[in-house]
Amino acid sequence: MIMAIKRQEIEFLTSSIGQLKVAQTKYVEAKDSLNVLNKNNQGKELLVPLTSSMYVPGSLNDVDTCLVDIGTGYYVEKSVEDSKAFFKRKIDFLTKQIVEKIQPALQEKHAMKQAVVEVMNMKIQQLQQSQQSSQTVGTTNA
Protein backbone atom coordinates (compact mmCIF):
# COMPACT_ATOMS: atom_id res chain seq x y z
CA MET A 1 0.00 0.00 0.00
CA ILE A 2 2.75 2.47 0.95
CA MET A 3 4.71 1.54 -2.15
CA ALA A 4 1.67 2.20 -4.37
CA ILE A 5 1.19 5.64 -2.81
CA LYS A 6 4.88 6.50 -3.26
CA ARG A 7 4.79 5.25 -6.85
CA GLN A 8 1.72 7.41 -7.58
CA GLU A 9 3.37 10.46 -6.04
CA ILE A 10 6.54 9.86 -8.06
CA GLU A 11 4.53 9.41 -11.25
CA PHE A 12 2.57 12.60 -10.53
CA LEU A 13 5.72 14.65 -9.92
CA THR A 14 7.41 13.19 -13.00
CA SER A 15 4.34 14.00 -15.07
CA SER A 16 4.28 17.55 -13.65
CA ILE A 17 7.90 18.10 -14.64
CA GLY A 18 7.10 16.86 -18.15
CA GLN A 19 4.14 19.21 -18.48
CA LEU A 20 6.14 22.19 -17.22
CA LYS A 21 8.93 21.39 -19.69
CA VAL A 22 6.41 21.28 -22.55
CA ALA A 23 5.08 24.69 -21.52
CA GLN A 24 8.62 25.98 -21.14
CA THR A 25 9.49 24.79 -24.67
CA LYS A 26 6.44 26.61 -26.07
CA TYR A 27 7.54 29.85 -24.42
CA VAL A 28 11.09 29.42 -25.73
CA GLU A 29 9.75 28.86 -29.26
CA ALA A 30 7.47 31.89 -28.97
CA LYS A 31 10.33 34.06 -27.73
CA ASP A 32 12.60 32.85 -30.56
CA SER A 33 9.86 33.47 -33.13
CA LEU A 34 9.87 37.16 -32.22
CA ASN A 35 13.25 37.48 -33.95
CA VAL A 36 11.36 37.45 -37.27
CA LEU A 37 9.74 40.77 -36.33
CA ASN A 38 12.36 43.21 -37.54
CA LYS A 39 12.56 46.00 -40.14
CA ASN A 40 14.31 43.70 -42.67
CA ASN A 41 11.26 41.44 -42.80
CA GLN A 42 8.62 44.17 -43.00
CA GLY A 43 6.38 43.63 -46.05
CA LYS A 44 7.68 40.11 -46.70
CA GLU A 45 5.23 37.34 -47.51
CA LEU A 46 4.58 34.54 -45.04
CA LEU A 47 2.09 31.79 -44.30
CA VAL A 48 -0.43 32.55 -41.58
CA PRO A 49 -1.80 29.50 -39.71
CA LEU A 50 -5.59 29.25 -39.58
CA THR A 51 -5.46 25.83 -37.93
CA SER A 52 -2.60 23.47 -37.09
CA SER A 53 -2.75 22.11 -40.66
CA MET A 54 -4.10 24.98 -42.76
CA TYR A 55 -2.29 28.18 -43.75
CA VAL A 56 -3.09 31.21 -45.91
CA PRO A 57 -0.64 33.60 -47.54
CA GLY A 58 -0.11 36.93 -45.83
CA SER A 59 2.43 39.70 -45.48
CA LEU A 60 4.23 41.03 -42.45
CA ASN A 61 3.13 44.64 -42.07
CA ASP A 62 3.61 45.49 -38.39
CA VAL A 63 7.02 44.48 -37.03
CA ASP A 64 6.80 46.64 -33.92
CA THR A 65 3.99 44.96 -31.97
CA CYS A 66 2.35 41.58 -31.58
CA LEU A 67 -0.54 39.99 -29.71
CA VAL A 68 0.56 37.82 -26.81
CA ASP A 69 -1.64 35.12 -25.28
CA ILE A 70 -1.44 35.83 -21.55
CA GLY A 71 -3.73 32.94 -20.62
CA THR A 72 -7.39 31.91 -20.46
CA GLY A 73 -8.08 33.34 -23.90
CA TYR A 74 -6.84 36.86 -23.21
CA TYR A 75 -4.46 38.56 -25.61
CA VAL A 76 -2.47 41.74 -25.02
CA GLU A 77 -0.80 43.88 -27.65
CA LYS A 78 2.86 44.31 -26.71
CA SER A 79 5.99 45.62 -28.30
CA VAL A 80 8.48 43.03 -29.49
CA GLU A 81 10.84 43.82 -26.61
CA ASP A 82 8.04 43.67 -24.03
CA SER A 83 6.94 40.35 -25.51
CA LYS A 84 10.46 38.95 -25.26
CA ALA A 85 10.63 40.08 -21.64
CA PHE A 86 7.22 38.49 -20.95
CA PHE A 87 8.33 35.14 -22.39
CA LYS A 88 11.64 35.32 -20.54
CA ARG A 89 9.79 35.82 -17.24
CA LYS A 90 7.55 32.84 -18.01
CA ILE A 91 10.56 30.67 -18.92
CA ASP A 92 12.41 31.72 -15.77
CA PHE A 93 9.33 31.07 -13.61
CA LEU A 94 8.87 27.56 -15.01
CA THR A 95 12.57 26.80 -14.64
CA LYS A 96 12.44 27.92 -11.00
CA GLN A 97 9.37 25.75 -10.34
CA ILE A 98 11.08 22.71 -11.84
CA VAL A 99 14.49 23.21 -10.20
CA GLU A 100 13.50 24.56 -6.79
CA LYS A 101 10.22 22.83 -6.05
CA ILE A 102 9.33 19.78 -8.09
CA GLN A 103 12.74 18.15 -8.62
CA PRO A 104 13.65 18.31 -4.91
CA ALA A 105 10.23 16.86 -4.00
CA LEU A 106 10.74 14.11 -6.56
CA GLN A 107 14.20 13.34 -5.21
CA GLU A 108 12.78 13.22 -1.67
CA LYS A 109 10.06 10.79 -2.77
CA HIS A 110 12.67 8.59 -4.48
CA ALA A 111 14.77 8.60 -1.29
CA MET A 112 11.74 7.73 0.83
CA LYS A 113 10.80 4.93 -1.55
CA GLN A 114 14.35 3.58 -1.42
CA ALA A 115 14.31 3.69 2.40
CA VAL A 116 11.04 1.74 2.47
CA VAL A 117 12.47 -0.84 0.05
CA GLU A 118 15.60 -1.24 2.20
CA VAL A 119 13.55 -1.70 5.39
CA MET A 120 11.35 -4.25 3.65
CA ASN A 121 14.40 -6.15 2.40
CA MET A 122 15.86 -6.20 5.93
CA LYS A 123 12.56 -7.50 7.32
CA ILE A 124 12.44 -10.21 4.65
CA GLN A 125 16.00 -11.28 5.44
CA GLN A 126 15.23 -11.37 9.17
CA LEU A 127 12.13 -13.44 8.51
CA GLN A 128 14.07 -15.85 6.30
CA GLN A 129 16.80 -16.19 8.92
CA SER A 130 14.29 -16.86 11.68
CA GLN A 131 12.57 -19.47 9.52
CA GLN A 132 15.92 -21.15 8.79
CA SER A 133 16.79 -21.09 12.50
CA SER A 134 13.47 -22.68 13.46
CA GLN A 135 13.90 -25.35 10.76
CA THR A 136 17.42 -26.10 12.00
CA VAL A 137 16.20 -26.37 15.62
CA GLY A 138 13.34 -28.62 14.47
CA THR A 139 15.66 -31.03 12.59
CA THR A 140 18.21 -31.28 15.43
CA ASN A 141 15.45 -32.18 17.92
CA ALA A 142 14.11 -34.95 15.71
Salt bridges, closest charged atoms under 4 A:
GLU9 OE1 - LYS109 NZ 3.21
ASP64 OD1 - LYS39 NZ 3.33
ASP92 OD2 - LYS88 NZ 2.82
